[in-house]
Amino acid sequence: MAKSDSFFIRAKVSTNGTTYAQNSIDLGAYVDALGKSVLRIHGVSVQYGSPIQLPEAGNNTNSMTAYQLTTQSQTEMVDATDRSLISSGKLMVGTGATNNTSVTDRVDISPEMFRNGYLVAVEQIYIATDSAVAAVCDQVSVVLECTVETLSQSAAMALALSQQ
């Protein structure tokens, strides 16, 4: 398998209150199953909110913003058994009666890096977000560390068909 130098793909999706929101990420410049070219995602870094936004919840509430990265378009958040799921995560904020606040992002599979990478053979992947109760931030952004590789045409096509 031929390998390329790593490069980064960046994308974001704006939160829409407690409504599911999704954007596509065009991989057509890197992926061509007929031409045997596939993308390997080595790492996923996630940023919750705009650069200077503080995650927050109202008094005496727990709020959450979730994201997912999938190989198929979705209409709602999916769980880890969905074969299209590449990565997912949540940012939870809780505010108690005394206004003590807790923030955590370690409540989902949300990998920072894949041991052997995650092969993608579709020309679009999707970043999505949804919130419970209220959004704790206004957007979710990802940075994907990637390489392009060559597979045999039959292996690339089989992978592409399995991810559609």
Salt bridges, closest charged atoms under 4 A:
ASP105 OD1 - ARG106 NE 3.74
ASP108 OD2 - LYS90 NZ 3.39
GLU112 OE2 - ARG106 NH2 2.75
GLU149 OE2 - ARG40 NE 2.56
